[in-house]
Structures are given as structure tokens and as C-alpha cells.
Amino acid sequence: MSPEPTVTVLVNTYNHERFIARALSSVLEQDFPATKMETIVVDDGSTDRTSEIARSYVPHVRYIRKRNGGQVSAFHTGVTEARGQIVAFLDGDDWWAKNKISRVVAAFDSNPEISAVGHGYYEVDENGAVRAQMIPQGELLLSLETVDSARLSAPLRIFLGTSRLAMRRNALERALPVPSELPFFDTYIFTQAIGISGALLLREPLCYYRLHSRNLYASKSNDKASQWIRYRLLRGLLKYLPRRLADLGVPLERSNALLDFDRVDADRLGLVLEGGKPWDTFRVELASFRLSYREPDFSYRIFKYFTLMLTLLMPPGAFCNLREWYASHGLRKVRESIGGATPAVPEVVRQPVEENENSVNRG
């Protein structure tokens, strides 16, 4: 057997025939020494040409095919085979910048205490064109050392999603197993990484995150099937994570501070999918406001009171549709011209990238 690699790249894929070649090529083109890296591809029972394409990369990658069982099942299959000191994850429909692994390894070397590294990323469309970028305000350390740090970490966890996530293997092993009822593994794993010894976020966009019609979680589509998947995930996280964080020594008030936004999101989705009373909508929207903002000025308070009154006059589903319409049409700028409030947590801003500016390296 070859010496233990520094990094294991774990690629999970299912019916990604249009995308898997770019994903695997981006791994093999890394500027990190190939002799210090192993790549494992776990195919979760694809029924298209994914298997044929992925096999064409052998022996540069190790290909494992399994019966279809979902992302968590594929994750467990791959993790048991990983030998690297660091495990970096990649979805088969995304790809990496050429310096992704070298930057991540350097971050781990410079911060020997941290459990995980994440980073900024580009959003790309189905055809691979860059449409937006998501970048942290700076190099940030997420931790659960205090209630405030836990609350500040909540919105920034987006930079630890699957194709952005790398973890030390010893921390990853502490976070296992992922409950089988969860549809995805990443949030369950990286939340524990933050609790174990913190996660570092790099500002550079080192990943190209593809939004497409078959994306199970982050598709632009807001159909009921996608909503049910997200609802199932949130409910599962809220069921299992407090217990796991407690086992890691995280006090309940800190885990609550981290997960409060997930509770609001779960309650909102529950109202859309399962129904409820207007008072339930009022309660959820008031909780969201109190979590998100502080020191609102008089005009903003009037605006918010008007919004809360609407929750009592409309069915929950109708109010949620109105809220989505408000967000999708950029009407927040109108509200900001009326009054404002100080964000209580860092705001993650999606920065559009025009096509004529889209000259970044696409792998």
C-alpha cells in the first residue's frame, strides 16, 4: 500500500453525466503534489453515463460503485476508505479552482488547532457560467466558545457546504455517524467541527457551485419536493445536533444560539407545507426579526409592525408567498430607503457577476 496521503478527496456523485468530468478534472489539475493526495469517487448507483465517465479516470482516482442509498450512505462508504490526514469533499456537479487544495492545506498547517476549513465560492448556472460570488468579509474563525460567537457563526456556515468543506480526519471521525434519516451529511458534520475546535473560513472563492434543475437542495426551483427535502433536513438537524454538541461539551445555550435560525427556517417551512394559523406566522416572523436585527429606527419599526399585522390577516402560505415575492424583486432596497436597523449577525451578500466580467478561471 502507498504511504498515507496528506489529503483524501472524496467525490460523491449520482447521475452527473453532464458534470462529473469537469469535477474530476479539477481535482487532477490541482497544483498540490499528486503523490500526497488520493481521490475516491463514490457513485451512488447512477443510471446514466456517470459510471462510464468516472471509470475513465481510473487509475488516477479510485472508483467505488454502490447501490443507490442517498448522499449520507455514499458519504459513509467513502469515509471508511479515506486514508488522508485531511478529507476534502466535492459534489460531482461542482468543481474547484486549481489552488483549492494547496490553500486549504496551508490553512490547516498555519492553524493546527482547527477542525475544518471552508471558503468563498462562485455560483454557476447549469452551463457553467459564473453568475454570482459568495465571499466572507474576511478570514474568519467560527467557534462555539461563547453564545455570541455561536450566534455569529450561524449565517456563515454556508461557506462550509459540501464542496467547500475540508476536515481533519480525526475530527471527522468524532462527528460520525450521520443519522440515516438526514438527506445530506454536510451540515451535521461541519456544525460539529465548529464545536470541536473551530472552523476557519478563507475569503478566496475556491469552488464553483453549480445550480441546476436536478440539484436536490439548492436549486433555484422552489417546488414542494425541494421544500420537503429542506424541511426534513432541518427537522433532523434540530433533533440530533443539540445532543451531539452536548456530547462534545458545548453548553445548551450556545448550541441554541447556533441553531435558532434553523428553528425559524424549519417553522416557516412547516407553515408552508403542513399549514398553521396566522398567529403561528406572527410568532415565527417576530422571532426572525429579533434574531436578525437590533436597534431599529422608528421608521423601520413602523414598517415591521405593518408586516407583522399582515401575518395576522393572511393564511401562512399566502404570507410566505408574499415574502418570497418581496425578496425576489429586490424590494428590500425600498424598505432601506424608509428606515433601517443594525444586523445582529453578519449578512452574507450574494454579489452578482456580469457575463463580461466572467473571466475567472473556470477549471
C-alpha positions in Angstrom: 0.0 0.0 0.0 1.2 3.5 -0.8 2.2 5.9 2.0 -0.6 7.7 3.8 -1.6 10.7 1.8 -1.9 14.2 3.2 -5.3 14.7 1.6 -8.2 12.4 0.6 -10.6 14.0 -1.9 -14.0 12.4 -1.5 -16.3 12.9 -4.5 -19.9 11.8 -4.2 -21.9 11.5 -7.4 -25.3 10.4 -8.7 -26.4 10.8 -12.3 -23.9 13.6 -13.0 -23.0 12.5 -16.5 -23.0 16.2 -17.7 -20.8 17.4 -14.9 -18.6 14.6 -13.4 -15.8 15.1 -16.0 -15.3 18.7 -15.0 -15.4 17.8 -11.3 -12.8 15.1 -11.6 -10.5 17.1 -14.0 -10.5 19.9 -11.5 -9.2 17.5 -8.8 -6.5 16.1 -11.0 -5.4 19.6 -12.1 -4.7 20.8 -8.6 -1.4 22.5 -8.0 -0.9 20.3 -4.9 1.5 17.3 -5.3 -0.4 14.3 -6.7 1.7 11.9 -4.6 0.3 13.5 -1.4 -3.3 13.2 -2.5 -5.8 10.3 -3.1 -9.2 10.7 -4.8 -12.1 8.4 -4.1 -15.2 8.6 -6.2 -18.4 7.1 -4.7 -21.1 6.5 -7.3 -24.4 6.1 -5.6 -25.9 3.8 -8.2 -26.1 6.2 -11.2 -28.3 5.1 -14.0 -26.8 7.4 -16.7 -23.3 7.5 -18.1 -21.7 8.7 -14.9 -20.1 5.3 -14.2 -18.6 5.1 -17.6 -17.1 8.6 -17.4 -15.8 8.3 -13.9 -14.2 4.9 -14.6 -12.2 6.6 -17.4 -10.3 8.5 -14.7 -9.0 5.3 -13.2 -6.2 4.7 -12.0 -5.9 8.4 -11.2 -9.0 8.0 -9.0 -10.4 5.1 -7.1 -13.9 4.4 -8.2 -16.5 2.8 -5.9 -20.0 1.9 -7.1 -22.7 1.1 -4.7 -26.4 0.5 -4.7 -28.4 3.8 -4.6 -29.0 4.8 -1.0 -28.7 8.6 -0.8 -25.9 11.0 -0.1 -25.4 10.0 3.5 -25.0 6.4 2.6 -22.4 7.4 -0.1 -20.6 9.6 2.4 -20.2 6.7 4.9 -19.0 4.4 2.1 -16.3 6.9 1.2 -15.2 8.0 4.6 -14.4 4.4 5.7 -12.0 4.2 2.8 -10.3 7.6 3.4 -6.6 7.5 4.5 -5.7 11.2 4.3 -5.0 13.3 7.4 -7.4 15.8 5.8 -10.6 14.9 3.9 -11.9 17.3 1.4 -15.4 16.9 -0.1 -16.7 17.6 -3.6 -20.1 17.0 -5.2 -20.0 15.5 -8.6 -21.8 18.5 -10.2 -19.3 21.2 -8.8 -15.6 21.8 -9.4 -12.6 23.5 -7.8 -10.1 26.3 -8.6 -6.6 24.9 -9.2 -5.2 26.1 -5.9 -8.1 24.9 -3.7 -6.2 22.0 -2.0 -2.9 23.9 -1.6 -4.7 26.8 0.1 -6.7 24.6 2.4 -3.6 22.5 3.4 -1.7 25.8 4.1 -4.6 27.0 6.3 -4.5 23.8 8.3 -0.7 23.9 8.7 -0.9 27.5 9.9 -3.8 26.7 12.3 -3.0 23.3 13.9 -5.9 23.6 16.4 -8.8 24.0 13.9 -11.0 21.1 12.8 -12.2 22.4 9.4 -11.6 24.9 6.6 -14.2 26.5 4.3 -14.0 29.3 1.8 -15.8 31.6 -0.6 -17.3 30.3 -3.8 -18.8 31.1 -7.2 -22.4 30.3 -8.1 -22.6 29.0 -11.6 -25.6 28.1 -13.8 -26.3 24.8 -15.4 -24.0 25.5 -18.3 -21.1 26.5 -16.1 -21.3 30.3 -16.5 -20.4 32.2 -13.3 -23.4 34.3 -12.2 -22.5 35.4 -8.6 -19.9 35.1 -5.9 -20.3 34.5 -2.2 -17.4 35.7 -0.2 -16.8 36.1 3.6 -16.0 39.6 4.7 -12.5 38.4 5.7 -10.7 35.4 7.0 -12.9 34.3 9.9 -12.8 31.7 12.7 -16.1 30.2 13.6 -16.4 28.8 17.1 -18.8 27.9 19.8 -16.7 29.3 22.6 -19.4 31.8 23.6 -23.0 32.5 22.9 -22.1 35.5 20.8 -19.6 33.5 18.7 -22.1 30.7 18.2 -24.7 33.2 17.0 -22.2 34.9 14.7 -21.3 31.6 13.2 -24.8 30.6 12.2 -25.2 32.5 8.9 -21.5 31.9 7.9 -21.9 28.1 7.9 -22.9 28.5 4.2 -19.1 28.6 3.5 -18.7 25.1 4.8 -21.2 23.3 2.4 -20.1 20.1 0.8 -17.8 21.3 -2.0 -16.3 23.9 0.3 -15.6 21.7 3.3 -12.4 20.1 4.4 -11.9 18.4 7.8 -9.2 16.8 9.7 -9.8 13.1 9.7 -9.6 12.8 13.5 -12.3 15.5 13.9 -14.4 13.8 11.2 -14.3 10.5 13.0 -15.6 12.2 16.1 -18.6 13.5 14.2 -19.7 10.1 12.9 -22.1 8.5 12.2 -24.5 10.8 10.4 -28.1 9.7 11.1 -29.5 7.8 8.1 -32.8 9.9 8.1 -30.9 13.0 7.1 -30.9 13.6 3.3 -27.4 15.3 3.4 -24.4 14.9 5.6 -22.6 18.3 5.4 -24.4 20.5 8.0 -24.4 17.7 10.6 -20.7 17.2 10.1 -19.4 20.8 9.8 -21.5 22.0 12.7 -19.8 19.5 15.0 -16.4 20.6 13.5 -17.2 24.2 14.7 -18.0 22.7 18.1 -14.9 20.5 18.3 -12.2 23.2 17.8 -13.5 25.7 15.3 -13.5 26.2 11.5 -11.5 28.7 9.5 -13.1 30.5 6.6 -10.9 31.7 3.7 -12.1 34.6 1.7 -11.0 33.3 -1.7 -13.7 31.7 -3.9 -12.1 28.3 -4.4 -15.2 26.4 -5.6 -17.7 26.6 -8.4 -21.1 25.7 -7.1 -23.5 24.6 -9.8 -27.2 25.5 -9.6 -29.3 23.3 -11.9 -32.7 21.7 -12.3 -31.6 18.4 -10.7 -29.8 20.0 -7.7 -31.6 18.3 -4.8 -31.1 21.0 -2.3 -30.1 24.4 -3.7 -31.9 24.5 -7.0 -33.4 27.8 -7.9 -36.7 25.9 -8.0 -39.0 26.4 -5.0 -41.1 23.3 -5.7 -42.7 21.3 -3.0 -40.4 18.4 -3.4 -37.3 20.6 -2.7 -39.1 22.2 0.2 -39.9 18.9 1.8 -36.2 17.8 1.5 -35.1 21.0 3.2 -37.8 20.6 5.9 -36.7 17.0 6.5 -33.1 18.1 6.8 -33.8 21.0 9.2 -36.1 18.8 11.4 -33.4 16.1 11.6 -30.7 18.6 12.4 -32.7 20.1 15.2 -33.4 16.6 16.5 -29.9 15.3 16.5 -27.4 18.2 16.7 -28.2 19.5 20.2 -27.5 16.1 21.6 -24.2 15.7 19.6 -23.0 19.1 20.6 -23.7 18.4 24.2 -21.6 15.2 23.9 -18.8 17.4 22.6 -19.1 19.7 25.7 -21.0 22.5 24.1 -23.4 24.1 26.6 -27.1 24.2 25.6 -27.3 28.0 25.4 -24.5 28.0 22.8 -26.0 25.3 20.6 -29.4 27.0 20.9 -27.7 30.3 19.7 -26.2 28.5 16.7 -29.4 26.7 15.8 -32.0 29.4 16.4 -32.1 30.4 12.7 -32.6 26.8 11.7 -35.6 26.7 14.0 -37.1 29.7 12.3 -36.5 28.3 8.9 -38.0 25.0 9.9 -41.0 26.7 11.4 -41.5 28.7 8.2 -41.3 25.7 6.0 -43.6 23.8 8.3 -46.3 26.5 7.9 -46.0 26.3 4.1 -46.0 22.5 3.9 -48.2 21.5 6.9 -50.3 24.6 7.4 -51.0 26.5 10.6 -52.7 29.6 12.0 -51.9 33.2 11.3 -50.7 33.6 14.9 -48.1 30.9 14.1 -46.8 33.1 11.3 -46.7 36.1 13.5 -44.7 34.2 16.1 -42.2 33.0 13.6 -41.7 36.3 11.9 -41.3 38.1 15.2 -38.7 35.6 16.3 -36.8 36.1 13.0 -36.8 39.8 13.4 -35.5 39.7 16.9 -32.7 37.3 15.9 -31.7 39.2 12.8 -31.7 42.9 13.8 -31.1 45.3 16.7 -31.6 49.0 17.3 -34.2 49.5 14.6 -35.1 53.2 14.0 -38.6 54.5 14.2 -39.4 54.1 10.5 -38.2 50.6 10.4 -40.3 49.7 13.5 -43.4 51.0 11.7 -42.6 49.0 8.6 -42.1 45.9 10.7 -45.3 46.3 12.7 -47.1 46.7 9.4 -45.5 43.4 8.1 -46.4 41.6 11.3 -50.0 42.8 11.0 -50.1 41.2 7.6 -49.2 37.9 9.1 -52.5 38.0 11.2 -54.6 38.8 8.1 -53.3 36.2 5.7 -53.0 32.4 5.6 -49.5 31.3 6.4 -48.9 30.0 2.8 -50.1 33.3 1.3 -47.8 35.3 3.6 -44.8 33.1 2.8 -45.5 33.6 -1.0 -45.7 37.3 -0.5 -42.4 37.2 1.4 -40.7 35.3 -1.4 -42.1 37.7 -4.0 -40.7 40.7 -1.9 -37.3 39.1 -1.7 -37.1 38.0 -5.4 -38.0 41.5 -6.6 -35.3 43.3 -4.6 -37.8 45.3 -2.6 -35.5 45.4 0.4 -33.9 48.5 -1.1 -37.3 50.2 -0.9 -37.5 49.3 2.8 -34.0 50.5 3.4 -35.0 53.9 2.0 -37.7 54.1 4.6 -35.7 53.1 7.6 -33.1 50.7 8.9 -31.7 48.5 11.7 -28.3 47.1 12.6 -27.9 43.5 11.6 -27.4 41.3 14.7 -25.3 38.8 12.8 -23.1 39.0 9.7 -25.1 39.3 6.5 -24.0 37.0 3.6 -24.4 39.0 0.4 -24.7 37.4 -3.0 -22.7 39.5 -5.4 -23.9 39.2 -9.0 -21.2 38.7 -11.6 -21.9 40.1 -15.1 -21.0 37.9 -18.0 -18.5 40.4 -19.4 -16.7 40.2 -16.0 -16.8 36.4 -16.1 -13.1 35.9 -16.9 -12.2 33.9 -13.8 -10.6 30.5 -14.3 -13.4 28.0 -14.6 -11.3 24.9 -14.2 
